[in-house]
Amino acid sequence: DLELGESALILGTQPRFSLVDFAENFRRMDAGLLASYIDHHASGIDLLSAPVEPDKADSVTPDQIRRILAFLRQHYDYIIVDTPRSFAGSTLAVFEQADLLFIVGIADLQSLRNIQRGMPLFKRVLTKGEEQIRLILNRYDPRDTVSVQDVERSLGMRVFWKVSNDYEAVTTSVTAGRPIVLNGGSPY
């Protein structure tokens, strides 16, 4: 999410560079320069963050995103891209390059409707279509009015994973700048 990405904040890091800086210097990028643009978190995660200034997001083109992801694939086994809730060109470029697309939604009518509305586009831009899509229920509570079965029935796909609705554990994790799994996870 180049406009309002918060991965650096959540990990408690102060990035020296952003994806925008990376894109601006991509023509001379090699493994050594890559290392200088990446922020290393104690958990083992390497981060290439969003810019601090949201107005810089437009400076990165979809073609640059494609080239950057292809380059990063040569250096990392796994690349996770946190995209905005948008179908802008740069987001679609990420989808085109994805091995898997994890759709994160909550069990409410608005979220389910938006997922339904996006599915034709996801299927069209992904190289293998629906088989690349995984649905994650965020803020899951088994007492929710809309059940997992309701979600699966309405979307015609299985829920891949459920993330508990544990505000206290998430707040503690973000405040500490440590992924929740390193803080003992959530009891729910």
Disulfide bonds with the S-S distance in Angstrom:
none
